[in-house]
Amino acid sequence: MSINSNMVPTRARAILTASLVLICLAILLSLGTWQVERLHWKEGLIAKIAERRDAAPVPRAEIEAAEKLGEDIEFRRVSVSGTFDHARERHFFATHQGQTGFYVYTPLLLQDGRTLFVNRGFIPYEMKEPAKRGEGQMAGEVTLTGYARAKLGEKPSSLVPDNDLPKNIFYWKDIAAMTTSAGLDPARVLPFFVDADATVKNPGGFPVGGVTQFDLPNNHLQYAVTWYGLALALSGVVVAMWLKRRRSVS
């Protein structure tokens, strides 16, 4: 029995094409499924943030204990007391309601002698010098409520500029750099931040408190639909080509 020499390469191409199609389908379906998993994770995270945002504040010691145990402290409401050391405030470059300026991170001297960096809120760029907002430099012991924020282990992205320590301008929250540049003892600085909430009203109006950003982008459903849609479209193209080939053969 003779074998048509044209059948071998044709069959090989068919097998190769089918393999590539299956690989592409597997990738598209995997990406879609991954986005669905991310969707469930993000919805859970958003729900947890909403719950913490509206919860009653807990003592600072409770947040400190949770951080030592490696628990998630992000956005937990907390109440802290102490005295601000305004001479050592650090400035984090930020925008607020379309205006360029800084978040003011001021060391709060606690009753036990340790220090906690508090994000007191936003100031416009031209008010970077404390003398221009002297009324807001609160003296004496204060008690405020806010949100615990975990420290960052490293710079979030290579696109983020390096912190400019000589000019006291921070582009990412490096607690170690904030501590040393402020001349504080690292062993006596708590390893997390607190964002003052909107209930804190500073004299003179600055810094403007309540700048914590709670909104998280959640486009995972859109992405999942896109990947599954591409998988469906690819399947449709393959079926259409197969039907066309069958008609031409018959």
KATA-V702174 format. One record per helix or strand of 3 or more residues. SS is the DSSP state (helix for helix, strand for strand). FROM is the first residue (numbers start at 0). TO is the last residue. If there is no record, write none. Layout:
ss = {SS SS}
from = {FROM FROM}
to = {TO TO}
This chain:
ss = {helix helix strand strand strand helix helix strand helix helix strand helix helix}
from = {4 59 76 98 114 124 129 140 174 185 188 202 219}
to = {52 67 95 108 123 126 135 149 180 187 195 204 248}
